[in-house]
Amino acid sequence: MPHTRALDARQAPAARPFLSLAPRATWLACLLAVPPALAQQPAPATLPAVTSTAAPHPGAGLGLRQPSLSGSRTGLATRDLPASLDVVDSETWQQRGDTRMADIVGRTVGMVPLSASGYSSLSFSARGFTGTNSVGIAEDGVRLSVAAGTTPYPADGWGYERVEVLRGPASILYGSGTVGGTVNVVRKQPSREVVREALVSAGSHGSARLGLGAGGPLDETLSYRLDAYGHSTNGERDFGRAKGGKLMSTLRWQPDARVRLELLADVSDQHPERYFGTPALNGAIVPALRRSNYNSDDSTITIRDQRVRARASWQVSDWLTLQGEAYHFSADRHWKNIEAYRYDPARQSVTRSDYLEIGHDLRQSGNRLEAAIDAGAHKLVLGWEATRARFSQDSNTPYRPDPARTQTVVSAFDPQRGQWASLDPTLTRIDTEATTHDVYVEDAWKLGDRFTLLAGLRRDVTELQRRELVSGTPFDKTLAGTAWRVGGSWKLAADTNVYAQLSQGHDPVTNILTLNLASRDFKLTSARQAEVGIKQAFGQGLGEWTAALYRIEKKDIITRDPVTPSLSVQGGRQHSQGLEWSAVLRPHAQWRIEANYAYTDARFDELREAGGADRSGNRPSNVPRHSANLWGHYSADSSAGAWQASLGVRAVGARFADNANLAPTGGYVVWDAALAWQPRAGTTLRLTARNLADRLYSYSAVSGTQALVGDGRRIDLTAQFLF
């Protein structure tokens, strides 16, 4: 009998010699060596304070003065960085009523969510490039390897201090798969200041959320941070029930200002909505079926994550700081669903297909060592990182239904969903291991009081081994890429900087961990970007704004051989160019306006698809030409407490579902609102309304016979407390 394995009780892979990559050994190596990068933390001279998330705050901006490691490991302030970096803090997204990470990121300039509402996978379109092969996700500067296009972590914003989005090629910092941009979420940190916070929320469709956070000192050298979060909802569709929870913890030991050690441990258990689309006809969602779901009664989605890390920083002298990080991540995922639906309006029936059962067992361990050198005008960072990811996948390919045990055709309006049943056994089919070594150097050079030159170089080499456990041909593959960036920022005035940069990054042709035999001979694609921009604060607190012009050219994308169209080859090319603008304005003490707009002109320069069809000059699928966000906040004080009223709108332009540009999907405009009342310091009640007009829309362009529908109208009441 073929090899099988329980999907919810997989065995972790056996440890291999690799610089002690098992979690305990990496922790020990890190602590003994006292080094890898304290991702996303400033120099350890002082312990960071935890900002309040309980009350409306009038001063939120673009974070131009804030140092950040998301855009450069040298820790340059955002205004001095010759790159586009958006920063949004937790108070801002709570004021807007955003809870899911996809919504938080989707409010930033040019970032368009592509994922379904209930599934919680993080997939975006950015600067003309789409999906998990081109837009990366990191937490505190560390990325979890992507397998089969799945990036569900982190699903929500609780426990995070801010989200930073670096747009354009980011391989210099985050490696391959980041040509469009990278989202880096930054955790709340331990503090010497005692803080207790809580969130209680209830709303439409039986939704409920509970968040608890605490931090403070344990003694003179120890401090901690704990964040717990749980949520549940019955959903707006059939089978819309979803629930999940997580616990995030950090323990810090800091005997003095020069030495800091941290241990982190997180767990997450998510059960998203079992939803894979609503039937569509002629490229449009069928409104009458908006609330329907045609999955089976016994369908399931389970996503479990565990993460442990050790981080250390040692300021050896005034000019040298050694940093280190060791980590082990694990992700266990299980899907058993009917995922494809075709609506027949004449018979008022839905035909179901793609009976998929899939399991992911992903384990990733890594070490990072880094030295930061402060040599007068130079801030130099030298680093090395090694990761090993092992991924095994279970599936029942080719996903055929068993007609004797399941009903493939059901009523569109009164479906008898029945049970999931497939003719094909669920087997562990592949086992892949990828070992990556990265070396990098970056230097920020202050040339006088006005000019900063930033330059960096990085080399990534991945050794991949794929083993076929049922059928197929095993193979080994080496992938290597070089990334670099050169840019300069010039201070025109005290609060005005202009910048320019040239950079190079790289993407895989598909997720590296699920690279198959057909893609074995392909190398990494490469992309170069030219960008100029301006960052300015004005009017002594009246506002801040940034603007950027860019062009990215990507080559070696997959195309078809012009002589033999049945063959896939590298050699295709595409480009994107555009304008991005964002601003925060405070025209009056009681008003704050947040706005951004992105124009993206993306085209294929050379692309042939099946049959030799020429797509040159066409726009890539799921890339809108226009996207924008606008929020207005009005604050007022009264004898009953402080009030804030907020109104926001998100607009996304038309997109195509195919590279042939024959399947258009119209754009959408969604309005949201919030009303907050602070009866006393430390207590905030907030009423939020999402999708006020109950607009019917799809995150991704409508492709084929179904579409992933965005959330309908929803009302939530939330209470936040800071003790």
C-alpha positions in Angstrom: 0.0 0.0 0.0 1.4 3.5 -0.8 2.9 5.5 2.1 0.3 7.5 4.0 0.4 9.8 7.0 -2.1 11.4 9.3 -2.5 15.1 8.3 -2.9 16.4 11.9 -0.1 14.4 13.5 2.9 14.8 11.2 6.3 14.0 12.5 8.9 16.7 12.5 11.9 15.9 10.2 14.9 14.4 11.7 17.6 16.9 12.7 20.6 17.2 10.4 24.0 18.7 11.1 23.6 22.3 10.0 25.2 24.8 12.5 23.0 23.3 15.2 19.7 24.2 13.6 17.5 22.4 16.1 15.8 25.0 18.3 17.6 24.4 21.6 21.0 24.2 19.9 20.4 27.4 18.0 19.4 29.2 21.1 22.6 28.0 22.8 24.8 28.9 19.9 23.2 32.4 19.8 23.6 33.0 23.5 27.2 31.7 23.6 28.3 33.7 20.6 26.4 36.8 21.6 25.3 37.7 18.0 22.4 37.7 14.8 20.3 40.6 13.9 18.0 41.9 16.5 15.4 42.3 13.7 13.5 45.5 13.8 15.0 46.9 17.1 17.1 50.0 17.6 20.4 50.1 19.4 19.9 48.9 23.0 20.8 52.1 24.8 17.3 52.4 26.2 14.3 50.1 26.6 11.4 51.1 24.2 8.2 52.4 25.7 4.9 50.7 24.7 2.5 53.1 23.1 -1.1 53.3 24.2 -3.7 51.6 21.9 -6.7 52.7 23.9 -7.6 56.2 22.9 -7.9 58.3 19.7 -4.5 60.0 19.0 -4.3 63.2 17.0 -0.6 63.0 16.0 -0.4 59.9 13.7 1.7 60.7 10.6 3.9 58.9 8.1 6.7 58.1 10.6 9.3 60.1 8.7 11.4 60.8 11.8 11.3 57.2 13.0 14.3 55.0 12.6 13.5 51.7 10.9 15.3 48.5 10.0 12.6 47.6 7.5 14.2 49.7 4.8 17.9 49.4 5.8 19.8 47.5 8.4 21.7 50.6 9.2 18.6 52.0 11.0 18.3 55.2 8.9 15.2 57.4 9.7 12.5 57.0 7.1 13.0 60.5 5.8 16.7 59.8 5.1 16.1 56.5 3.4 16.4 56.6 -0.4 13.5 54.3 -0.8 9.7 54.2 -0.4 8.7 53.1 3.1 5.2 53.3 4.6 4.7 53.1 8.3 1.3 52.6 10.0 1.0 52.2 13.7 -1.5 50.1 15.8 -3.5 53.2 17.0 -4.1 54.2 13.4 -5.4 50.9 12.2 -7.6 50.5 15.3 -9.1 54.0 14.7 -10.0 52.8 11.2 -11.5 49.6 12.6 -9.0 47.3 10.8 -8.2 44.0 12.5 -7.0 41.7 9.7 -3.5 42.1 8.4 -4.7 42.1 4.8 -6.9 45.1 5.5 -4.1 47.0 7.4 -1.6 46.5 4.6 -4.3 47.3 2.0 -4.7 50.8 3.3 -1.1 51.7 2.5 -0.2 53.2 -0.9 -0.2 50.9 -3.9 -0.8 47.7 -1.9 -3.9 45.9 -3.2 -5.1 42.7 -1.4 -5.8 39.7 -3.6 -6.8 37.2 -0.9 -10.2 36.0 0.1 -11.8 37.5 3.2 -12.1 34.3 5.2 -9.0 32.5 4.1 -6.6 35.1 5.6 -3.8 34.4 3.2 -1.6 37.4 2.6 -1.3 38.0 -1.1 -0.9 41.5 -2.7 -0.4 43.4 -5.9 2.4 46.0 -5.6 4.1 48.1 -8.3 2.8 45.8 -11.1 3.8 42.5 -9.5 1.5 40.1 -7.8 1.4 37.2 -5.4 3.7 35.5 -3.0 6.5 35.1 -5.6 6.9 38.9 -5.7 5.5 40.5 -2.5 7.1 39.2 0.7 5.8 39.0 4.3 8.2 39.2 7.3 7.9 39.5 11.1 10.6 41.5 12.8 12.7 41.2 9.6 12.5 37.4 9.3 10.6 35.7 6.5 9.0 32.3 6.7 9.6 30.3 3.5 6.6 30.2 1.1 5.2 26.9 -0.1 2.4 26.5 -2.6 1.6 30.2 -2.5 0.5 30.1 1.1 1.3 32.9 3.6 -1.4 33.0 6.2 0.8 34.3 9.1 0.3 36.8 10.7 -3.5 36.9 10.1 -4.3 39.9 12.4 -2.8 43.0 14.0 -3.1 42.3 17.7 0.3 42.2 19.5 2.0 44.3 16.8 3.2 47.9 17.3 3.3 48.9 13.6 3.4 47.6 10.0 6.1 48.9 7.6 5.9 48.4 3.9 9.0 48.7 1.7 7.9 49.1 -1.9 10.0 48.0 -4.9 12.8 45.4 -5.0 13.7 44.4 -1.4 16.0 41.4 -2.0 18.9 43.4 -0.5 17.1 42.9 2.8 14.7 40.0 2.5 16.1 37.7 -0.3 14.2 36.3 -3.3 10.6 36.9 -4.0 10.3 40.6 -3.1 10.5 42.5 -6.4 7.1 44.2 -5.8 7.7 45.0 -2.2 7.9 43.5 1.4 5.6 43.9 4.4 7.4 43.8 7.7 5.2 43.6 10.9 6.9 44.8 14.1 6.0 43.3 17.4 5.3 45.1 20.6 8.4 45.0 22.9 9.0 44.4 26.6 9.3 47.6 28.6 10.3 48.9 32.0 7.0 50.7 32.0 4.0 48.6 33.3 1.2 48.3 30.8 -2.0 46.3 30.7 -4.4 46.5 27.8 -7.6 44.7 26.8 -10.0 44.6 23.9 -13.5 43.2 23.8 -15.6 43.3 20.6 -18.9 42.0 19.3 -20.6 42.6 16.0 -22.5 41.4 13.0 -22.8 37.7 12.1 -22.1 36.7 15.7 -18.6 37.9 15.6 -16.6 38.3 18.8 -13.0 39.2 19.6 -11.0 39.3 22.8 -7.4 40.6 23.1 -5.2 40.9 26.2 -1.8 42.5 26.4 0.6 43.0 29.3 4.2 44.1 29.8 6.6 45.4 32.3 9.5 44.7 34.6 10.0 41.4 36.5 13.0 42.7 38.4 15.9 45.1 37.7 17.1 43.2 34.6 14.1 41.2 33.4 11.1 42.5 31.5 8.4 40.8 29.4 5.6 41.2 26.9 2.6 38.9 26.5 -0.2 39.2 24.0 -3.2 36.9 23.7 -6.0 37.1 21.1 -9.0 35.1 20.1 -11.8 35.6 17.6 -14.9 33.8 16.2 -17.7 34.6 13.8 -20.6 32.8 12.2 -19.9 34.7 8.9 -22.2 36.2 6.4 -22.3 33.1 4.2 -23.3 29.5 4.7 -20.4 27.7 6.4 -19.1 31.1 7.3 -18.0 30.1 10.8 -14.4 30.9 11.5 -12.4 31.0 14.7 -8.8 31.3 15.9 -6.4 32.3 18.6 -2.8 33.1 19.3 -0.3 33.7 22.1 2.8 35.9 21.6 5.5 36.1 24.3 8.8 37.8 24.8 11.2 37.7 27.8 14.1 40.2 27.8 17.2 40.2 30.0 19.1 43.4 29.9 21.8 43.7 32.7 23.0 47.0 31.3 22.7 49.3 28.3 25.2 47.2 26.3 23.9 43.7 26.5 20.4 42.4 25.7 19.1 38.9 25.4 15.5 37.9 24.4 13.6 34.7 24.2 10.4 34.6 22.1 7.7 31.9 21.8 4.5 32.1 19.8 1.6 29.8 19.0 -1.3 30.3 16.6 -4.3 28.1 15.7 -6.6 29.3 13.0 -9.7 27.8 11.4 -10.7 30.2 8.6 -14.0 30.3 6.8 -14.4 27.3 4.5 -15.0 29.4 1.4 -13.5 29.2 -2.0 -15.7 31.4 -4.1 -19.1 32.5 -5.3 -20.4 31.4 -8.8 -19.9 34.0 -11.6 -21.4 34.3 -15.0 -19.7 36.2 -17.9 -17.1 37.6 -15.6 -19.6 38.9 -13.0 -20.6 37.7 -9.6 -24.2 36.2 -9.4 -25.7 38.5 -6.7 -28.5 36.0 -5.8 -25.8 33.5 -4.7 -23.8 36.0 -2.7 -24.5 34.3 0.6 -24.3 30.7 -0.7 -21.5 28.2 -0.1 -21.2 24.9 -2.0 -18.5 23.2 0.1 -19.2 19.9 1.7 -20.6 19.5 5.2 -17.4 17.9 6.5 -15.0 20.4 4.8 -12.2 21.8 7.0 -9.3 24.3 7.0 -6.8 24.2 9.8 -3.6 26.4 10.1 -1.3 26.0 13.0 1.9 27.9 13.6 4.6 27.6 16.3 7.6 29.9 16.5 10.5 30.1 18.9 13.4 32.6 18.7 16.4 33.7 20.6 17.9 37.2 20.0 21.0 38.8 21.4 22.8 42.1 21.1 26.1 43.1 22.6 27.6 46.6 22.2 31.2 45.6 22.4 32.5 49.2 22.2 31.3 52.6 21.1 31.8 51.7 17.5 31.0 47.9 17.3 27.8 46.1 18.1 27.3 42.4 17.5 23.8 41.0 17.0 22.4 37.5 16.6 19.2 35.6 16.1 18.4 31.9 16.0 14.9 30.6 15.3 12.7 27.7 14.5 9.3 28.0 12.9 6.8 25.3 12.2 3.5 25.4 10.2 1.0 22.6 9.9 -1.9 23.1 7.5 -4.8 20.9 6.4 -7.4 21.6 3.8 -10.3 19.2 2.8 -12.7 21.0 0.6 -14.7 21.1 -2.7 -13.1 24.1 -4.3 -14.6 24.6 -7.8 -18.2 25.6 -8.8 -19.9 26.2 -12.1 -23.4 27.7 -12.1 -26.1 26.6 -14.7 -28.8 29.4 -14.7 -31.1 27.3 -16.9 -31.2 24.4 -14.4 -30.5 26.6 -11.4 -27.8 24.2 -10.3 -24.2 24.2 -9.4 -21.7 21.6 -10.6 -18.9 21.0 -8.1 -15.4 19.7 -8.9 -11.8 19.8 -7.5 -12.2 17.6 -4.4 -9.0 18.6 -2.7 -7.3 17.3 0.4 -4.0 18.9 1.0 -1.6 18.9 3.9 1.5 21.1 4.5 4.2 20.2 7.0 6.8 23.1 7.0 9.8 23.4 9.3 12.3 26.2 9.1 15.3 26.9 11.2 17.9 29.6 10.9 20.8 31.7 12.2 21.7 35.2 11.5 25.0 36.9 12.6 25.6 40.6 12.1 28.1 43.2 13.0 27.2 46.9 13.0 30.1 49.3 12.8 29.8 53.0 13.6 32.8 54.6 12.0 32.2 58.3 12.2 30.4 59.2 8.9 29.9 55.6 8.1 27.3 53.2 9.5 28.4 49.8 8.2 26.5 46.5 8.6 28.0 43.1 7.7 26.0 40.0 8.0 25.5 36.3 7.3 22.3 34.3 7.5 21.7 30.6 7.0 18.3 28.9 6.9 17.1 25.4 6.3 13.4 24.8 5.3 11.9 21.3 5.0 8.5 20.9 3.4 6.4 17.9 2.8 3.0 17.9 1.0 0.1 15.5 1.2 -2.5 15.6 -1.5 -5.1 13.4 -3.3 -4.1 14.6 -6.8 -5.8 14.5 -9.4 -8.6 15.5 -7.0 -11.5 13.5 -8.6 -14.8 13.2 -6.8 -16.3 9.8 -6.0 -19.8 10.0 -7.6 -21.0 7.0 -5.6 -20.5 8.8 -2.3 -20.9 12.5 -3.1 -23.2 14.7 -5.1 -21.4 16.7 -7.7 -24.5 18.6 -8.9 -26.5 20.4 -6.3 -29.3 23.0 -6.3 -28.0 26.6 -6.5 -30.6 27.9 -4.0 -31.1 24.8 -1.7 -28.0 22.7 -1.9 -27.7 19.4 -0.2 -24.0 19.6 0.3 -23.3 16.1 1.6 -19.9 14.7 2.4 -16.5 15.1 0.8 -15.4 11.9 -1.1 -12.7 11.4 -3.6 -11.6 8.5 -5.8 -7.9 9.4 -5.2 -6.1 8.6 -1.9 -4.4 11.3 0.1 -0.7 10.5 0.2 2.5 12.2 1.2 3.8 12.9 -2.3 6.8 15.2 -2.0 9.5 16.1 0.5 11.6 19.1 -0.2 14.5 20.6 1.6 16.0 24.0 0.8 19.2 25.3 2.5 20.0 28.9 1.9 23.1 31.0 2.8 23.1 34.8 2.5 25.9 37.2 2.9 25.3 41.0 2.8 26.9 44.3 3.5 25.4 47.7 3.7 26.8 51.2 4.4 25.1 54.5 5.2 27.6 57.3 4.6 26.9 60.8 5.8 28.5 63.3 3.5 28.2 66.5 5.5 25.0 67.6 7.1 22.8 67.3 4.0 23.7 64.2 2.0 23.4 60.5 2.9 24.7 57.8 0.5 23.3 54.3 1.0 24.9 51.3 -0.7 24.4 47.6 -0.2 25.2 44.2 -1.7 23.8 40.7 -1.0 24.3 37.2 -2.4 21.9 34.4 -1.9 22.6 30.7 -2.7 19.9 28.0 -2.2 20.5 24.3 -2.5 17.3 22.5 -3.1 16.5 18.8 -2.9 13.1 17.4 -4.0 12.2 13.8 -3.3 9.1 12.2 -4.9 7.5 9.7 -2.6 4.8 8.2 -4.8 5.8 8.8 -8.5 8.0 11.2 -10.4 11.6 12.1 -10.8 13.6 13.5 -7.8 16.1 16.2 -8.5 18.5 18.7 -7.0 18.8 22.3 -7.9 21.0 25.3 -7.0 19.5 28.8 -7.3 21.6 31.9 -6.8 20.9 35.6 -6.9 22.7 38.9 -6.4 20.9 42.0 -5.1 22.3 45.5 -4.8 21.1 49.0 -4.1 22.8 52.4 -4.4 20.9 55.5 -3.4 21.3 59.0 -2.1 19.2 61.3 0.0 19.7 65.1 0.0 18.2 67.3 2.7 16.9 70.4 0.9 15.7 71.9 4.1 15.2 70.9 7.7 12.1 68.9 6.9 12.5 68.2 3.2 14.5 65.4 1.6 14.7 64.3 -2.0 16.2 61.0 -3.0 17.2 58.8 -5.9 18.1 55.1 -6.1 19.0 52.2 -8.4 18.5 48.7 -7.2 18.4 45.1 -8.3 16.4 42.2 -6.9 15.2 38.7 -7.9 12.1 36.5 -7.8 11.7 32.7 -8.3 9.5 31.5 -11.2 7.5 29.7 -8.6 7.7 29.1 -4.9 11.1 27.5 -4.3 9.8 24.9 -1.9 7.3 23.6 -4.4 9.5 23.9 -7.5 8.7 20.9 -9.7 10.5 19.0 -12.4 9.1 21.1 -15.2 10.7 24.2 -13.6 14.0 22.6 -12.6 16.0 24.2 -15.4 14.8 27.7 -14.7 16.9 30.3 -12.8 15.8 33.2 -10.7 14.3 36.1 -12.6 16.0 39.5 -12.1 14.6 43.0 -11.8 16.1 46.5 -11.8 14.5 49.6 -10.5 15.1 53.3 -10.8 13.3 55.5 -8.3 13.2 59.2 -7.4 11.1 60.8 -4.7 10.5 63.5 -2.1 9.6 63.3 1.6 8.5 66.4 3.5 7.0 67.6 6.8 5.6 71.1 6.7 3.8 73.8 8.6 5.3 73.0 12.0 3.1 69.9 12.4 0.5 70.8 9.8 1.3 67.7 7.7 3.7 65.3 6.0 3.7 64.0 2.4 5.8 61.7 0.2 5.9 61.1 -3.5 7.8 58.6 -5.7 8.3 57.9 -9.4 9.7 54.5 -10.3 10.4 52.1 -13.2 11.0 48.4 -12.7 12.2 46.1 -15.5 12.0 42.4 -15.0 13.5 39.8 -17.3 13.7 36.0 -17.6 10.0 35.5 -16.9 8.5 32.3 -18.3 7.3 32.5 -21.9 6.8 30.1 -24.8 9.4 29.2 -27.4 8.5 31.2 -30.5 9.5 28.3 -32.7 8.0 25.5 -30.6 5.1 27.0 -28.6 4.6 23.9 -26.6 7.9 24.5 -24.8 8.2 26.8 -21.8 11.4 28.8 -21.7 12.8 31.8 -19.9 13.4 35.0 -21.8 10.2 36.9 -21.3 10.2 40.5 -20.1 7.9 42.9 -18.3 8.1 46.4 -16.8 6.1 48.7 -14.6 6.3 52.4 -14.0 4.2 54.6 -11.9 3.6 57.3 -9.3 2.9 57.0 -5.6 1.7 59.7 -3.3 0.7 59.7 0.4 0.0 62.4 2.9 -1.2 63.1 6.4 -2.7 66.6 6.9 -3.8 68.4 10.1 -5.5 71.5 8.8 -7.1 72.1 12.2 -6.5 70.9 15.7 -9.6 68.8 15.5 -9.1 67.4 12.0 -6.7 64.8 10.5 -6.8 63.6 6.9 -4.9 60.6 5.6 -4.7 60.0 1.9 -2.7 58.0 -0.7 -2.9 57.3 -4.4 -1.0 55.0 -6.7 -0.9 55.0 -10.5 0.7 51.8 -12.0 1.4 51.3 -15.7 2.5 47.7 -16.0 3.0 45.8 -19.3 4.6 42.7 -20.8 7.4 43.6 -23.2 7.8 40.0 -24.3 5.4 37.1 -23.4 4.0 34.2 -25.4 1.4 31.9 -23.8 0.0 28.5 -24.8 -0.4 28.2 -28.6 2.2 30.9 -29.2 -0.3 33.8 -28.4 1.6 37.0 -28.1 0.8 39.1 -25.0 3.3 41.8 -25.6 1.9 45.2 -24.6 -0.8 43.7 -22.4 -1.3 44.4 -18.7 -0.5 41.6 -16.2 -3.5 40.0 -14.5 -4.8 41.5 -11.2 -2.9 44.8 -11.6 -5.1 47.8 -11.3 -4.0 51.0 -12.9 -5.4 53.1 -10.1 -5.8 52.6 -6.4 -6.4 55.1 -3.5 -7.3 55.4 0.1 -8.8 58.4 2.0 -9.6 58.8 5.7 -10.9 61.8 7.5 -11.0 62.0 11.4 -12.7 64.7 13.4 -12.0 64.9 17.2 -13.9 66.9 19.8 -13.9 67.2 23.6 -17.1 67.5 25.7 -18.1 67.3 29.3 -18.9 63.6 28.6 -15.4 62.8 27.3 -13.5 62.9 24.0 -15.1 61.9 20.7 -13.7 61.0 17.3 -15.7 60.5 14.1 -13.9 58.8 11.1 -14.9 58.2 7.5 -12.8 56.3 5.0 -13.0 55.1 1.4 -10.9 52.5 -0.5 -10.9 52.6 -4.3 -9.3 50.0 -6.6 -9.5 50.3 -10.4 -10.4 47.8 -13.0 -8.3 44.7 -13.5 -7.9 41.8 -15.9 -8.2 38.1 -14.9 -5.9 37.0 -17.7 -2.8 38.1 -19.5 -4.8 38.2 -22.7 -6.7 41.1 -21.3 -10.0 39.5 -22.4 -11.6 39.0 -19.0 -12.0 42.4 -17.3 -13.3 43.0 -13.8 -14.6 46.4 -12.8 -13.1 48.4 -10.0 -14.7 48.9 -6.6 -15.2 51.6 -4.0 -15.9 50.7 -0.4 -16.8 53.1 2.4 -16.1 52.6 6.1 -16.9 54.6 9.2 -16.1 54.7 12.9 -17.2 56.6 15.9 -15.1 56.5 19.1 -15.9 57.8 22.6 -13.4 58.1 25.4 -15.3 58.7 28.6 -12.1 58.7 30.7 -8.4 58.2 30.2 -7.6 54.6 29.3 -11.1 53.6 28.1 -12.4 53.9 24.5 -15.6 52.6 23.0 -15.6 52.4 19.2 -18.5 51.7 16.8 -17.3 50.7 13.3 -19.2 50.1 10.1 -17.5 48.3 7.2 -18.7 48.5 3.6 -21.4 51.0 4.4 -23.2 50.6 1.1 -22.9 46.8 1.2 -21.0 46.9 -2.1 -20.7 43.6 -4.0 -17.1 43.3 -5.1 -14.2 40.8 -5.5 -10.6 41.3 -4.2 -9.1 39.4 -7.2 -10.3 39.8 -10.8 -13.1 37.4 -11.6 -11.6 34.4 -13.4 -13.6 31.5 -14.8 -16.8 30.4 -13.1 -16.4 31.8 -9.6 -15.1 34.8 -7.6 -13.8 35.5 -4.2 -16.2 38.0 -2.8 -15.2 40.8 -0.4 -16.9 41.3 2.9 -20.4 42.8 3.0 -21.7 45.4 5.4 -20.6 44.7 9.0 -21.1 46.6 12.3 -18.8 46.1 15.3 -18.8 47.6 18.8 -15.4 47.5 20.5 -14.2 48.4 24.0 -10.5 49.0 24.6 -8.9 49.5 28.0 -5.5 50.6 29.1 -4.7 50.0 32.8 
